[in-house]
Amino acid sequence: MITEIEVQTYSPAGKTFPRNLICENIPIAEEDLVNNCLGQQLWDWLNEKINPDLETAEDWVDCGDYATDDIVKRNGLFYVSTADNNNSDPAKAGSEWEIAGKFTDDCANKLWEKYLRKILAYRVYFFALPFTAATPGAAGLIVQGTDDRGQRGATIGEISKMQDSVQNMVAVMLSNMKNWSGQDAQDECEWPDSPALGSCKDCETAKTVASGRQFRMRMR
């Protein structure tokens, strides 16, 4: 559901983080989050509402003349035009574009843009981090050393501490998402039952993984 560009954009990974590691860990992170937190009902509900126009969107061209609601792809992200006769660059501040909704449902977009997109991005980053410290070689696992600029890759211990920080942030975001989804102001949204949402009347709070302990136990 999440793309590698979204992981780079909405997590600490950044644009220089190895994209192959992101791509390899997206399905792992998504399946783990569904099984241990979101629940299958919410995941299926979101997948049913994915915007089909994103699949057919073409890359933005600088000589194009776009109308309101046209969707283009620029630098891996999808944008929707907010004006007619639009030839501005979606990637530049002040352009007549905004990020296109991933879903056809307003409630799904609210959930995704406010919380779930960033939660998933952080989870992919969490899983990919250890593989940046060492690479396989002829002699076995090779740990990164200092380069010609005096910089070095983080040690496994340093990465573990970073993972703890990332997971703590995920735990806070999950807790905030649950509280937000259960507020009276969100009554217009009929969320599917999910341990991660406040609408789940019969779900055990522990299943939201708000403490992060289940995720950390998997890594030890």
C-alpha positions as CSV (number, residue, x, y, z in Angstrom):
1,M,0.0,0.0,0.0
2,I,2.8,2.4,0.9
3,T,5.4,3.2,-1.8
4,E,9.2,3.5,-1.4
5,I,8.9,7.3,-2.1
6,E,6.4,7.7,0.7
7,V,8.8,5.8,3.0
8,Q,11.6,8.2,2.1
9,T,9.3,11.2,2.4
10,Y,7.4,10.4,5.6
11,S,10.1,8.7,7.7
12,P,13.7,9.6,8.8
13,A,15.0,7.5,5.9
14,G,15.3,10.5,3.5
15,K,16.0,10.4,-0.2
16,T,19.5,8.8,0.0
17,F,18.3,5.7,2.0
18,P,18.8,2.6,-0.1
19,R,15.6,2.1,-2.1
20,N,16.2,-1.7,-2.5
21,L,16.1,-2.1,1.3
22,I,12.9,-0.1,1.5
23,C,11.2,-2.1,-1.3
24,E,12.3,-5.4,0.3
25,N,10.8,-4.5,3.7
26,I,7.5,-2.9,2.7
27,P,5.6,-6.2,2.4
28,I,7.2,-7.4,5.7
29,A,6.3,-4.2,7.6
30,E,2.7,-4.1,6.2
31,E,2.0,-7.7,7.0
32,D,3.4,-7.4,10.5
33,L,1.3,-4.2,11.2
34,V,-1.9,-5.9,9.9
35,N,-1.4,-9.1,11.9
36,N,-0.3,-7.4,15.2
37,C,-2.1,-4.2,15.2
38,L,-4.5,-3.0,12.4
39,G,-6.4,-6.2,11.8
40,Q,-7.5,-7.6,8.5
41,Q,-10.9,-5.9,8.3
42,L,-9.4,-2.4,8.3
43,W,-6.7,-3.4,5.8
44,D,-9.2,-4.9,3.4
45,W,-11.5,-1.8,3.8
46,L,-8.6,0.5,2.9
47,N,-7.6,-1.7,-0.1
48,E,-11.1,-1.6,-1.5
49,K,-11.0,2.2,-1.5
50,I,-7.7,2.8,-3.2
51,N,-8.0,5.4,-5.9
52,P,-7.8,3.7,-9.3
53,D,-6.8,6.9,-11.0
54,L,-3.4,6.7,-9.4
55,E,-2.6,3.5,-11.4
56,T,-3.2,5.3,-14.7
57,A,-1.6,8.7,-13.8
58,E,1.1,9.7,-16.1
59,D,4.3,11.6,-15.3
60,W,4.0,15.4,-15.2
61,V,5.5,17.2,-18.2
62,D,6.7,20.8,-18.0
63,C,4.9,21.7,-21.2
64,G,1.6,20.2,-20.1
65,D,-1.6,22.2,-19.7
66,Y,-3.6,20.5,-16.9
67,A,-7.2,20.9,-15.9
68,T,-8.7,20.9,-12.4
69,D,-8.7,17.3,-10.9
70,D,-6.1,16.0,-13.3
71,I,-3.7,13.7,-11.6
72,V,0.0,13.4,-12.4
73,K,3.0,11.6,-11.0
74,R,6.0,13.8,-10.1
75,N,9.2,12.4,-8.3
76,G,7.3,9.3,-7.3
77,L,4.4,11.2,-5.6
78,F,0.9,11.8,-7.0
79,Y,-0.6,15.3,-7.3
80,V,-4.0,16.5,-8.3
81,S,-4.5,19.9,-10.1
82,T,-6.4,22.6,-8.2
83,A,-6.9,24.9,-11.2
84,D,-7.5,24.9,-15.0
85,N,-4.8,25.8,-17.5
86,N,-2.3,24.6,-14.9
87,N,1.3,24.4,-16.1
88,S,3.0,24.9,-12.7
89,D,5.5,22.3,-11.3
90,P,3.8,20.1,-8.6
91,A,7.1,19.7,-6.8
92,K,7.5,23.5,-6.2
93,A,6.0,25.4,-3.3
94,G,3.1,27.6,-4.3
95,S,2.1,25.5,-7.3
96,E,-1.5,24.9,-8.1
97,W,-1.3,21.2,-7.1
98,E,-1.8,19.2,-3.9
99,I,-1.0,15.6,-3.0
100,A,-3.7,13.4,-4.5
101,G,-5.7,11.3,-2.1
102,K,-4.7,7.7,-2.0
103,F,-8.3,6.6,-1.5
104,T,-11.7,7.4,-2.9
105,D,-13.2,7.7,0.6
106,D,-12.6,10.9,2.7
107,C,-12.4,9.0,6.0
108,A,-9.8,6.6,4.6
109,N,-7.8,9.6,3.4
110,K,-8.0,11.3,6.8
111,L,-6.8,8.2,8.5
112,W,-3.9,7.7,6.0
113,E,-2.7,11.2,5.8
114,K,-3.0,12.0,9.5
115,Y,-1.5,8.8,10.9
116,L,-1.3,5.6,9.0
117,R,1.0,6.7,6.2
118,K,3.7,7.9,8.7
119,I,3.2,4.9,10.9
120,L,3.9,2.5,8.0
121,A,6.8,4.6,6.7
122,Y,8.4,4.4,10.2
123,R,7.8,0.7,10.4
124,V,9.5,0.0,7.0
125,Y,12.4,2.2,8.1
126,F,12.6,0.2,11.4
127,F,12.9,-3.1,9.6
128,A,15.4,-1.8,7.0
129,L,17.8,-0.1,9.4
130,P,19.9,-3.2,10.5
131,F,20.8,-4.0,6.9
132,T,22.5,-0.6,6.4
133,A,25.3,-1.5,8.9
134,A,26.7,-4.6,7.3
135,T,26.7,-6.3,3.8
136,P,27.5,-9.9,2.8
137,G,30.9,-10.5,1.2
138,A,33.2,-13.4,0.2
139,A,34.4,-13.5,3.8
140,G,31.0,-13.4,5.3
141,L,29.3,-10.4,6.9
142,I,31.2,-7.1,6.3
143,V,30.7,-4.3,8.7
144,Q,30.9,-0.8,7.3
145,G,34.0,1.2,8.3
146,T,35.2,4.8,8.1
147,D,35.2,6.3,4.6
148,D,37.6,8.9,3.1
149,R,35.5,11.7,4.6
150,G,36.0,10.4,8.1
151,Q,32.5,9.1,8.3
152,R,31.4,5.6,9.2
153,G,28.3,3.5,9.2
154,A,26.5,3.1,12.5
155,T,27.2,0.1,14.6
156,I,24.6,-2.6,15.4
157,G,24.3,-1.2,18.9
158,E,23.8,2.3,17.6
159,I,21.2,1.1,15.1
160,S,19.4,-0.8,17.9
161,K,19.1,2.4,19.9
162,M,17.8,4.2,16.8
163,Q,15.2,1.4,16.3
164,D,14.1,1.9,19.9
165,S,13.6,5.6,19.2
166,V,11.7,4.8,16.0
167,Q,9.5,2.3,17.7
168,N,8.7,4.7,20.6
169,M,7.5,7.2,18.0
170,V,5.4,4.5,16.3
171,A,3.8,3.7,19.7
172,V,2.9,7.3,20.3
173,M,1.4,7.6,16.8
174,L,-0.6,4.5,17.3
175,S,-2.0,5.8,20.6
176,N,-2.8,9.1,19.0
177,M,-4.5,7.4,16.1
178,K,-6.7,5.4,18.4
179,N,-7.7,8.4,20.4
180,W,-8.4,10.5,17.3
181,S,-10.5,7.9,15.6
182,G,-12.7,7.5,18.7
183,Q,-13.4,11.1,19.2
184,D,-16.9,12.5,18.8
185,A,-15.7,14.7,16.0
186,Q,-15.0,11.5,13.9
187,D,-18.5,10.1,14.3
188,E,-19.2,10.6,10.6
189,C,-16.6,7.9,9.8
190,E,-17.8,4.4,10.2
191,W,-14.5,2.6,10.8
192,P,-14.2,-1.1,10.4
193,D,-13.5,-2.9,13.7
194,S,-9.7,-2.7,14.4
195,P,-7.6,-3.0,17.5
196,A,-5.9,0.2,16.4
197,L,-9.0,2.3,16.2
198,G,-11.2,3.7,18.9
199,S,-14.3,2.4,17.1
200,C,-13.4,-1.2,18.0
201,K,-15.7,-1.7,21.0
202,D,-14.7,-5.3,21.8
203,C,-10.9,-5.3,21.0
204,E,-8.3,-5.5,23.8
205,T,-6.3,-2.4,24.2
206,A,-3.1,-4.4,24.4
207,K,-3.5,-5.5,20.8
208,T,-2.8,-2.0,19.6
209,V,0.9,-2.6,20.4
210,A,0.8,0.9,22.0
211,S,3.7,-0.1,24.3
212,G,5.8,-1.3,21.3
213,R,6.8,-4.5,23.3
214,Q,5.5,-7.0,20.8
215,F,7.5,-5.3,18.0
216,R,10.7,-5.1,20.1
217,M,10.4,-8.8,21.2
218,R,10.3,-9.8,17.5
219,M,13.7,-8.1,17.0
220,R,15.5,-9.8,20.0
